[in-house]
Amino acid sequence: MATAMLSGRIALVTGAGSGIGRAVCQVLAREGAAVAAVDINQTSAEKTVGDLQPITSSPNCHHPFAADVSDSKVVEDLVGMVKKRYEGVPSILVNAAGITRDNFLLKLDEKSFDEVIKVNLKGTYLMTKAIAQLMVENSQPGSIVNIASIVGKVGNIGQANYAASKSGVEGLTKTVAKEMGRYGIRCNSVLPGFIDTPMTEAVPEKVIDNMRKMIPAGRTGKPEEVAEACLFLASDRSSYITGISLEVAGGLFM
Ligand code: NAP
């Protein structure tokens, strides 16, 4: 039997209670990682962990954590709890927590703009800084995967706040890759296209139909398909890849 790709590794995943984050937890656990599943919603993080494939060959196990990634004090406490709970430090971080507050620019209020930047961009910065710090202190090489969006590359009507936050995540990713390479820490972005998750459930069927016509693959994506790309970037299979933006969009806006 082939050895699991992430055997003995600790992976922290944010936005773990739903959609892409939950699928990432499932795929990383399948490959033998002990998963620290972080979500703002304790119940949904617990549900994710309850459904994960158990690990047998490690002193560490999967564990749910409730935390708001956009709050620096909460992130500090979270890192303290993770340190206490696990033997060793995470060598994988996947930042999947994200929100939308869509509106056309002329109707987009400051609160909706700030909220999206705070979770999507500042939250990614806070988590990346905190876990990179832990990796460096413990001489632990690692891989950080940030979920950005194809919308950050091309913009999207009604999503000025969201597109700006996701372009920001790509800029952050490339800078982290440049600064942290010397510590053996890689940092990459994944750019999903249109993926079937609770985040996209509210999009009207007519809009989805029009979107489908623009996707060379002819369909929307599954969270598992994004998760497999995250696994590749998290694992040593991508050991010479850092600072990239990997599109998982069925060819949309290539
Ligand atoms: P989702 O199903 O809504 O999952 C996002 C998760 O993040 C939810 O469990 C949410 O909790 C959690 N969350 C929200 N704010 C948080 C915070 N401050 N701290 C910690 N957790 C928080 O959405 P998704 O589609 O899986 O999205 C995952 C990531 O992929 C996001 O970054 C999103 O922008 C990105 N993305 C998605 C698509 C797509 O088509 N679905 C496309 C491109 C990029 P609550 O549900 O309780 O708010």
Residues whose N, C-alpha, C, O or C-beta is under 5 A from the ligand:
A	BS01	NAP	G15 G17 S18 G19 I20 G21 V38 D39 I40 N41 A67 D68 V69 S70 A96 A97 G98 I99 V119 I147 A148 S149 I150 P192 G193 F194 I195 T197 P198 M199 T200
